[in-house]
Amino acid sequence: MFLTTNHTSLRALEPSDLDFLYTLENDVAVWHVGDTVTPYSKFVLEQYLENATQDIYTVKQLRLVICNQEQKPVGAIDLFDFAPLHRRAGVGIVVAASGQKKGHASDALSLLLNYCESTLQLHQVYCSVTVTNSQSLNLFAKAGFKEVGVRKDWLKTPAGWEDVVEMQKVFAS
């Protein structure tokens, strides 16, 4: 496996990931950071998995599974809004509660950034993080992302409106 560290690896989605993906996508605790307000069915996710092998240049996105040392899925990391002409993409990451605070998010982000810079030859990547998500803000800052702005009242949550920090990493090349 070419995207791996001593205890974390990234791999393509497999049909066997259906149950894990079903649990991850239907976690209402993270719905507010996306545009999801309804659960995903296993049927819809099966269809997604069938098409997940399409090239990033075709579908403009890529989802990789984050695995622990035992090759068990613990999360997912995404490239989205892939713009080959401008050589940039958005980054999103989610780690299940069972995989948190074990270094998997940091390892996965490092592996993905290396892939973005060396293989995809991107010029930059960006992310959007809620101001209250200090873990993610620290994760991206440690990976070299810089804050470039704040979107006020950007996400509607059960607790009210939440600001979002926009972050960006520009590669040296």
Residue frames as a rotation matrix with the C-alpha (Angstrom) as fourth column:
MET 1
0.585 0.811 0.000 0.00
0.811 -0.585 0.000 0.00
0.000 0.000 -1.000 0.00
PHE 2
-0.243 -0.779 0.578 1.57
0.765 -0.520 -0.380 3.31
0.596 0.350 0.722 -1.04
LEU 3
-0.057 0.267 0.962 -0.41
-0.375 -0.899 0.227 5.59
0.925 -0.348 0.152 1.31
THR 4
0.709 0.279 -0.648 0.68
0.368 0.638 0.676 4.26
0.602 -0.718 0.350 4.68
THR 5
0.073 -0.684 0.726 2.49
-0.824 -0.451 -0.342 5.07
0.561 -0.573 -0.597 7.93
ASN 6
-0.871 -0.480 -0.103 3.40
-0.326 0.723 -0.609 2.78
0.367 -0.497 -0.786 10.80
HIS 7
-0.834 0.552 0.003 -0.17
0.340 0.517 -0.785 2.71
-0.435 -0.654 -0.619 12.11
THR 8
0.155 0.895 -0.419 -2.46
-0.130 -0.402 -0.906 4.38
-0.979 0.195 0.054 9.57
SER 9
-0.832 -0.372 0.411 -3.19
0.363 0.194 0.911 3.75
-0.419 0.908 -0.027 5.91
LEU 10
-0.115 0.775 -0.621 -5.45
-0.648 -0.533 -0.544 5.16
-0.753 0.340 0.564 3.23
ARG 11
-0.860 -0.102 0.500 -7.14
0.267 0.744 0.613 2.98
-0.434 0.660 -0.612 0.65
ALA 12
-0.765 0.625 -0.154 -9.90
-0.446 -0.341 0.828 3.10
0.465 0.702 0.539 -1.93
LEU 13
-0.116 0.842 0.528 -13.46
-0.914 0.118 -0.389 2.29
-0.390 -0.527 0.755 -0.96
GLU 14
-0.961 -0.121 -0.250 -14.41
-0.202 0.922 0.329 -1.39
0.191 0.367 -0.910 -1.15
PRO 15
-0.115 0.971 -0.210 -17.86
-0.270 0.173 0.947 -3.04
0.956 0.165 0.242 -1.26
SER 16
-0.058 0.030 -0.998 -17.07
0.768 0.640 -0.026 -4.43
0.638 -0.768 -0.060 2.20
ASP 17
-0.939 -0.334 -0.081 -17.08
0.316 -0.746 -0.586 -0.85
0.136 -0.576 0.806 3.55
LEU 18
-0.313 0.897 0.314 -20.87
0.183 -0.267 0.946 -0.60
0.932 0.353 -0.081 3.23
ASP 19
0.473 0.555 -0.685 -21.69
0.751 0.154 0.643 -1.06
0.462 -0.818 -0.344 6.92
PHE 20
-0.300 -0.662 -0.687 -18.90
0.879 -0.471 0.070 1.26
-0.370 -0.583 0.723 8.05
LEU 21
-0.925 -0.037 0.379 -19.92
0.251 -0.808 0.534 3.92
0.286 0.589 0.756 5.52
TYR 22
-0.001 1.000 0.011 -23.56
0.425 -0.009 0.905 3.54
0.905 0.006 -0.425 6.55
THR 23
0.383 0.071 -0.921 -22.64
0.924 -0.054 0.380 4.23
-0.023 -0.996 -0.086 10.18
LEU 24
-0.594 -0.733 -0.332 -20.32
0.703 -0.673 0.229 7.12
-0.391 -0.098 0.915 9.31
GLU 25
-0.843 0.265 0.469 -22.71
0.210 -0.641 0.739 8.87
0.496 0.721 0.484 6.91
ASN 26
0.155 0.988 -0.012 -25.67
0.297 -0.035 0.954 8.52
0.942 -0.152 -0.299 9.26
ASP 27
-0.336 -0.341 -0.878 -23.92
0.941 -0.090 -0.326 10.00
0.032 -0.936 0.351 12.30
VAL 28
0.582 0.702 0.411 -26.18
0.688 -0.694 0.212 12.98
0.434 0.160 -0.887 13.05
ALA 29
0.556 -0.427 -0.713 -23.44
0.522 -0.488 0.700 14.56
-0.647 -0.761 -0.048 15.16
VAL 30
-0.528 -0.836 -0.152 -21.57
0.356 -0.380 0.854 15.55
-0.771 0.397 0.498 11.99
TRP 31
0.051 0.632 0.773 -24.48
0.992 0.060 -0.114 16.39
-0.119 0.772 -0.624 9.70
HIS 32
0.772 0.361 -0.524 -24.31
0.382 -0.921 -0.073 20.11
-0.509 -0.144 -0.849 10.51
VAL 33
-0.094 -0.876 -0.472 -20.91
-0.139 -0.458 0.878 20.47
-0.986 0.148 -0.079 8.79
GLY 34
-0.920 -0.123 0.372 -22.34
0.333 0.254 0.908 19.35
-0.206 0.960 -0.192 5.46
ASP 35
-0.654 0.736 -0.174 -25.62
-0.745 -0.585 0.321 19.74
0.135 0.339 0.931 3.72
THR 36
-0.630 0.379 -0.678 -27.11
0.145 0.915 0.378 16.49
0.763 0.140 -0.631 4.99
VAL 37
-0.586 0.495 0.641 -30.32
-0.810 -0.354 -0.467 16.48
-0.004 -0.793 0.609 7.00
THR 38
0.641 0.768 0.009 -31.65
-0.767 0.641 -0.042 13.04
-0.038 0.020 0.999 6.08
PRO 39
0.127 -0.605 0.786 -30.19
-0.372 0.706 0.603 9.57
-0.920 -0.369 -0.135 6.53
TYR 40
-0.298 -0.299 -0.907 -28.60
-0.949 0.198 0.247 7.62
0.105 0.934 -0.342 3.71
SER 41
0.786 0.542 0.299 -30.04
-0.549 0.833 -0.067 4.22
-0.285 -0.111 0.952 2.85
LYS 42
-0.018 -0.782 0.623 -27.81
-0.087 0.622 0.778 1.22
-0.996 -0.040 -0.079 2.32
PHE 43
0.486 0.265 0.833 -29.13
0.755 0.354 -0.553 1.04
-0.441 0.897 -0.028 -1.25
VAL 44
0.990 -0.129 0.056 -27.93
-0.088 -0.881 -0.465 4.59
0.109 0.455 -0.884 -2.02
LEU 45
0.393 -0.899 0.193 -24.56
-0.735 -0.182 0.653 3.85
-0.552 -0.398 -0.732 -0.44
GLU 46
0.155 -0.285 0.946 -24.25
0.363 0.907 0.213 0.60
-0.919 0.310 0.244 -2.43
GLN 47
0.805 0.184 0.563 -24.78
0.593 -0.232 -0.771 2.62
-0.012 0.955 -0.296 -5.62
TYR 48
0.834 -0.552 0.008 -22.18
-0.549 -0.828 0.114 5.15
-0.056 -0.099 -0.993 -4.44
LEU 49
0.175 -0.801 0.573 -19.69
-0.379 0.483 0.790 2.33
-0.909 -0.355 -0.219 -3.80
GLU 50
0.444 0.055 0.894 -20.31
0.663 0.651 -0.369 0.93
-0.602 0.757 0.253 -7.29
ASN 51
0.821 -0.070 0.567 -19.30
0.420 -0.598 -0.682 4.27
0.387 0.798 -0.462 -8.80
ALA 52
0.876 -0.464 -0.134 -16.51
-0.153 -0.530 0.834 5.08
-0.458 -0.710 -0.535 -6.35
THR 53
0.180 -0.854 0.488 -13.89
0.647 0.477 0.595 3.69
-0.741 0.208 0.638 -8.71
GLN 54
0.757 0.130 0.640 -14.34
0.614 -0.474 -0.631 6.53
0.221 0.871 -0.439 -11.18
ASP 55
-0.212 -0.965 0.153 -11.31
0.904 -0.253 -0.346 8.73
0.372 0.065 0.926 -11.75
ILE 56
-0.098 0.099 -0.990 -10.92
0.703 -0.697 -0.139 11.98
-0.704 -0.710 -0.001 -9.78
TYR 57
-0.908 -0.281 -0.312 -10.55
-0.012 -0.726 0.688 13.85
-0.420 0.628 0.656 -13.08
THR 58
-0.687 0.722 0.079 -14.00
0.336 0.219 0.916 12.62
0.644 0.656 -0.393 -14.12
VAL 59
0.235 0.878 -0.417 -16.02
0.769 0.094 0.632 12.99
0.594 -0.469 -0.654 -10.90
LYS 60
-0.003 -0.346 0.938 -13.95
-0.131 -0.930 -0.343 15.83
0.991 -0.124 -0.042 -9.35
GLN 61
0.428 0.086 0.900 -13.80
-0.894 -0.109 0.435 14.09
0.136 -0.990 0.030 -5.99
LEU 62
-0.145 -0.501 -0.853 -12.02
-0.159 0.863 -0.480 11.26
0.977 0.067 -0.205 -4.21
ARG 63
0.592 0.302 0.748 -12.90
-0.788 0.021 0.615 9.47
0.170 -0.953 0.250 -0.99
LEU 64
-0.248 -0.711 -0.657 -10.36
-0.264 0.703 -0.661 7.29
0.932 0.009 -0.362 0.76
VAL 65
0.835 0.487 -0.256 -10.89
0.049 0.397 0.916 5.09
0.548 -0.778 0.308 3.80
ILE 66
-0.042 -0.806 0.591 -8.64
-0.852 -0.280 -0.442 5.69
0.522 -0.522 -0.675 6.81
CYS 67
0.699 0.229 -0.677 -7.56
0.018 0.941 0.337 2.35
0.715 -0.248 0.654 8.32
ASN 68
0.659 -0.474 0.584 -5.76
-0.715 -0.155 0.682 1.47
-0.233 -0.867 -0.441 11.54
GLN 69
-0.384 -0.921 0.061 -2.85
-0.880 0.385 0.279 -1.00
-0.281 0.053 -0.958 11.91
GLU 70
-0.515 0.264 0.816 -5.25
0.044 0.958 -0.283 -3.93
-0.856 -0.110 -0.505 11.68
GLN 71
-0.992 0.109 0.067 -6.62
0.050 -0.158 0.986 -2.50
0.118 0.981 0.151 8.38
LYS 72
-0.195 0.956 -0.221 -10.00
0.965 0.146 -0.220 -1.81
-0.178 -0.256 -0.950 10.04
PRO 73
-0.178 0.190 0.965 -11.76
0.505 -0.824 0.256 1.37
0.844 0.533 0.051 8.82
VAL 74
-0.329 0.049 -0.943 -11.70
0.899 -0.288 -0.329 4.22
-0.288 -0.956 0.051 11.34
GLY 75
0.053 0.353 -0.934 -12.64
0.066 -0.935 -0.350 7.16
-0.996 -0.044 -0.073 9.13
ALA 76
0.404 0.084 0.911 -12.70
0.905 0.107 -0.411 8.75
-0.132 0.991 -0.033 5.70
ILE 77
-0.220 -0.479 -0.850 -10.81
0.159 -0.877 0.453 11.57
-0.963 -0.036 0.269 4.05
ASP 78
0.491 0.586 0.644 -12.07
0.758 0.077 -0.648 13.34
-0.429 0.806 -0.406 0.95
LEU 79
-0.846 -0.451 -0.284 -10.92
0.201 -0.763 0.615 15.56
-0.494 0.464 0.736 -1.85
PHE 80
0.164 0.938 0.304 -13.81
0.869 0.008 -0.495 17.52
-0.467 0.346 -0.814 -3.34
ASP 81
0.889 0.227 -0.399 -14.32
0.016 -0.884 -0.467 20.45
-0.458 0.408 -0.790 -5.71
PHE 82
-0.017 -0.940 0.342 -11.26
0.544 0.278 0.791 19.18
-0.839 0.200 0.507 -7.55
ALA 83
0.897 0.239 -0.371 -10.25
-0.118 -0.679 -0.724 21.83
-0.425 0.694 -0.582 -10.11
PRO 84
0.420 -0.790 0.448 -7.45
0.798 0.556 0.232 20.44
-0.432 0.260 0.864 -12.32
LEU 85
0.455 -0.231 0.860 -7.06
0.595 -0.639 -0.487 23.69
0.662 0.733 -0.154 -14.29
HIS 86
0.552 -0.173 0.816 -6.44
-0.489 -0.859 0.149 25.68
0.675 -0.481 -0.559 -11.09
ARG 87
-0.196 -0.685 -0.701 -4.71
0.124 0.692 -0.711 22.74
0.973 -0.226 -0.051 -9.40
ARG 88
-0.757 0.017 0.653 -6.71
-0.624 -0.315 -0.715 22.89
0.194 -0.949 0.249 -6.16
ALA 89
-0.195 0.733 -0.652 -9.18
0.206 0.680 0.703 20.84
0.959 0.003 -0.284 -4.13
GLY 90
0.218 0.357 0.908 -11.11
-0.861 -0.368 0.351 20.95
0.459 -0.859 0.228 -0.89
VAL 91
-0.671 -0.453 -0.587 -10.25
-0.070 0.827 -0.557 18.54
0.738 -0.333 -0.587 1.93
GLY 92
0.292 0.743 0.602 -12.65
-0.850 -0.087 0.520 16.94
0.439 -0.664 0.606 4.39
ILE 93
-0.644 -0.531 -0.551 -11.97
-0.179 0.805 -0.566 14.38
0.744 -0.265 -0.613 7.08
VAL 94
0.377 0.706 0.600 -14.06
-0.859 0.023 0.512 12.44
0.348 -0.708 0.615 9.58
VAL 95
-0.696 -0.565 -0.443 -12.83
-0.275 0.780 -0.562 9.87
0.663 -0.269 -0.699 12.08
ALA 96
0.354 0.838 -0.415 -15.26
0.084 0.413 0.907 7.65
0.931 -0.356 0.076 13.99
ALA 97
0.666 -0.023 0.745 -15.23
-0.689 -0.403 0.603 8.04
0.286 -0.915 -0.284 17.77
SER 98
0.934 -0.275 0.229 -13.45
0.131 0.858 0.496 4.68
-0.333 -0.434 0.837 18.13
GLY 99
0.414 -0.811 0.414 -10.51
0.878 0.234 -0.418 5.94
0.241 0.536 0.809 16.04
GLN 100
0.710 -0.076 0.700 -10.09
-0.034 -0.997 -0.074 9.40
0.703 0.028 -0.710 17.55
LYS 101
0.676 -0.519 0.523 -7.11
-0.736 -0.442 0.513 10.60
-0.035 -0.732 -0.680 19.60
LYS 102
0.646 -0.472 0.600 -4.87
0.235 0.871 0.432 7.88
-0.726 -0.138 0.673 18.14
GLY 103
-0.288 -0.827 -0.482 -3.04
-0.208 -0.438 0.875 9.91
-0.935 0.353 -0.046 15.49
HIS 104
-0.217 0.235 0.948 -5.07
0.795 0.605 0.032 8.56
-0.566 0.761 -0.318 12.57
ALA 105
0.818 0.575 -0.002 -6.42
0.477 -0.681 -0.555 11.96
-0.321 0.453 -0.832 11.48
SER 106
0.498 -0.720 -0.483 -2.97
-0.512 -0.694 0.506 13.55
-0.700 -0.005 -0.714 11.50
ASP 107
-0.474 -0.675 0.565 -1.42
0.030 0.629 0.776 10.61
-0.880 0.385 -0.278 9.64
ALA 108
0.096 0.614 0.784 -4.25
0.862 0.343 -0.374 10.50
-0.498 0.711 -0.496 7.10
LEU 109
0.912 0.246 -0.328 -4.03
0.105 -0.913 -0.394 14.23
-0.397 0.325 -0.858 6.42
SER 110
0.101 -0.963 -0.252 -0.26
-0.548 -0.265 0.794 14.03
-0.831 0.058 -0.554 6.00
LEU 111
-0.483 -0.231 0.845 -0.58
0.406 0.795 0.450 11.11
-0.776 0.561 -0.290 3.58
LEU 112
0.459 0.755 0.468 -3.29
0.805 -0.130 -0.580 12.89
-0.377 0.643 -0.667 1.59
LEU 113
0.783 -0.206 -0.587 -1.32
-0.244 -0.970 0.015 16.13
-0.573 0.132 -0.809 1.40
ASN 114
-0.327 -0.938 0.116 1.71
-0.314 0.223 0.923 14.26
-0.891 0.266 -0.368 0.09
TYR 115
-0.284 0.340 0.897 -0.52
0.775 0.632 0.006 12.59
-0.565 0.697 -0.443 -2.52
CYS 116
0.764 0.634 -0.117 -2.01
0.480 -0.681 -0.554 15.96
-0.431 0.367 -0.824 -3.50
GLU 117
0.531 -0.627 -0.570 1.38
-0.527 -0.771 0.357 17.59
-0.664 0.110 -0.740 -3.92
SER 118
-0.452 -0.883 0.123 3.43
-0.473 0.354 0.807 14.79
-0.756 0.307 -0.578 -5.47
THR 119
-0.626 0.234 0.744 0.91
0.562 0.797 0.223 12.73
-0.541 0.557 -0.630 -7.46
LEU 120
0.399 0.868 0.298 -1.90
0.875 -0.262 -0.408 15.14
-0.276 0.423 -0.863 -8.32
GLN 121
-0.578 -0.764 0.285 0.56
0.805 -0.591 0.050 18.06
0.130 0.258 0.957 -8.45
LEU 122
0.564 0.822 0.083 -1.90
0.763 -0.557 0.329 20.41
0.317 -0.122 -0.941 -6.82
HIS 123
-0.317 -0.592 0.741 -0.90
0.216 -0.806 -0.552 23.98
0.924 -0.014 0.383 -6.05
GLN 124
-0.786 0.090 0.612 -3.20
-0.575 -0.471 -0.669 24.29
0.228 -0.878 0.422 -3.05
VAL 125
-0.410 0.717 -0.563 -5.84
0.611 0.675 0.414 22.68
0.677 -0.174 -0.715 -0.87
TYR 126
-0.659 0.261 0.705 -8.44
-0.538 -0.819 -0.199 24.25
0.526 -0.511 0.680 1.39
CYS 127
-0.547 0.548 -0.633 -10.91
0.695 0.718 0.022 23.35
0.467 -0.428 -0.774 4.11
SER 128
-0.166 0.600 0.783 -13.80
-0.471 -0.746 0.471 24.83
0.867 -0.290 0.406 6.07
VAL 129
-0.534 -0.099 -0.840 -13.93
0.604 0.651 -0.460 24.19
0.592 -0.753 -0.288 9.83
THR 130
0.594 0.783 0.183 -16.49
0.362 -0.464 0.808 25.36
0.718 -0.414 -0.559 12.38
VAL 131
0.027 -0.616 0.787 -15.03
-0.503 -0.689 -0.522 27.78
0.864 -0.382 -0.328 14.93
THR 132
0.477 0.227 0.849 -16.02
-0.877 0.190 0.442 25.45
-0.061 -0.955 0.289 17.76
ASN 133
0.986 -0.142 -0.088 -14.15
0.124 0.975 -0.183 22.45
0.111 0.169 0.979 16.30
SER 134
0.600 -0.794 0.097 -10.81
-0.749 -0.515 0.416 23.10
-0.280 -0.322 -0.904 18.00
GLN 135
0.230 -0.517 0.825 -9.53
0.069 0.854 0.516 19.57
-0.971 -0.062 0.232 17.24
SER 136
0.535 0.024 0.845 -9.92
0.817 0.239 -0.524 20.08
-0.214 0.971 0.108 13.49
LEU 137
0.965 -0.220 0.144 -8.61
-0.175 -0.945 -0.275 23.64
0.197 0.240 -0.951 13.60
ASN 138
0.399 -0.855 0.331 -5.47
-0.644 -0.004 0.765 22.35
-0.652 -0.519 -0.552 15.37
LEU 139
0.318 -0.227 0.920 -5.17
0.446 0.893 0.067 19.38
-0.837 0.389 0.385 12.99
PHE 140
0.735 0.034 0.677 -5.18
0.668 -0.211 -0.714 21.56
0.119 0.977 -0.178 9.89
ALA 141
0.881 -0.450 0.142 -2.97
-0.466 -0.878 0.109 24.26
0.076 -0.162 -0.984 11.44
LYS 142
0.313 -0.787 0.532 -0.34
-0.358 0.422 0.833 21.66
-0.880 -0.451 -0.150 12.40
ALA 143
0.264 -0.153 0.952 -0.44
0.738 0.668 -0.097 20.41
-0.621 0.728 0.289 8.80
GLY 144
-0.716 -0.697 -0.017 0.47
0.554 -0.583 0.594 23.89
-0.424 0.416 0.804 7.54
PHE 145
-0.008 0.785 0.619 -2.97
0.874 -0.295 0.385 25.29
0.485 0.544 -0.684 6.72
LYS 146
-0.943 -0.267 -0.198 -3.36
0.326 -0.856 -0.400 29.03
-0.063 -0.442 0.895 7.33
GLU 147
-0.008 0.962 -0.274 -6.56
0.747 -0.176 -0.641 30.83
-0.664 -0.210 -0.717 8.24
VAL 148
-0.847 -0.271 0.458 -7.69
0.525 -0.560 0.641 33.00
0.083 0.783 0.617 5.33
GLY 149
-0.651 0.652 0.388 -11.07
-0.505 -0.754 0.421 34.17
0.567 0.078 0.820 6.60
VAL 150
-0.870 0.490 0.055 -14.18
0.230 0.501 -0.834 33.55
-0.436 -0.713 -0.549 8.64
ARG 151
-0.615 0.776 0.141 -17.67
0.049 -0.141 0.989 33.11
0.787 0.615 0.049 7.24
LYS 152
-0.883 0.310 0.353 -20.12
-0.450 -0.340 -0.826 34.53
-0.136 -0.888 0.440 9.75
ASP 153
-0.104 0.924 0.367 -23.30
-0.599 0.236 -0.765 32.60
-0.794 -0.300 0.529 10.60
TRP 154
-0.533 -0.262 -0.805 -22.41
-0.845 0.220 0.488 30.10
0.049 0.940 -0.338 7.87
LEU 155
-0.721 0.246 -0.648 -23.94
0.069 0.956 0.286 26.90
0.689 0.161 -0.706 9.26
LYS 156
0.069 0.823 0.564 -27.31
-0.865 -0.233 0.445 26.43
0.498 -0.518 0.696 10.91
THR 157
-0.768 -0.330 -0.549 -26.98
0.001 0.856 -0.516 24.00
0.641 -0.397 -0.657 13.82
PRO 158
0.128 0.841 -0.525 -29.45
0.694 0.302 0.653 22.88
0.708 -0.448 -0.546 16.49
ALA 159
-0.044 -0.236 -0.971 -27.70
0.935 -0.351 0.043 25.33
-0.351 -0.906 0.236 18.84
GLY 160
0.645 0.273 -0.714 -27.99
0.064 -0.950 -0.306 28.25
-0.762 0.152 -0.630 16.39
TRP 161
0.949 -0.315 -0.023 -25.77
-0.089 -0.198 -0.976 29.80
0.303 0.928 -0.215 13.73
GLU 162
0.586 -0.810 0.011 -22.09
0.366 0.277 0.889 28.93
-0.723 -0.516 0.459 13.65
ASP 163
0.588 -0.512 -0.626 -19.13
-0.744 -0.646 -0.171 30.67
-0.317 0.566 -0.761 12.05
VAL 164
0.860 -0.360 0.361 -16.77
0.450 0.870 -0.204 28.74
-0.241 0.338 0.910 9.79
VAL 165
0.270 -0.874 -0.404 -13.02
-0.410 -0.484 0.773 29.29
-0.871 -0.043 -0.489 9.48
GLU 166
0.995 -0.062 -0.076 -11.66
-0.052 0.324 -0.945 29.02
0.083 0.944 0.319 5.95
MET 167
0.354 -0.921 0.163 -8.15
-0.315 0.047 0.948 27.56
-0.881 -0.386 -0.273 5.80
GLN 168
0.959 -0.101 -0.267 -5.74
-0.253 0.130 -0.959 27.06
0.131 0.986 0.099 2.93
LYS 169
0.302 -0.921 0.247 -2.41
0.068 0.279 0.958 25.36
-0.951 -0.273 0.147 2.33
VAL 170
0.863 -0.155 -0.481 -0.35
-0.505 -0.257 -0.824 26.45
0.005 0.954 -0.300 -0.67
PHE 171
0.733 -0.625 0.268 2.34
0.550 0.776 0.309 23.99
-0.401 -0.079 0.913 -1.72
ALA 172
0.130 -0.810 -0.572 5.84
-0.015 -0.578 0.816 25.28
-0.991 -0.098 -0.088 -2.43
SER 173
-0.544 -0.433 0.719 5.91
0.623 0.366 0.691 24.04
-0.562 0.824 0.071 -6.04
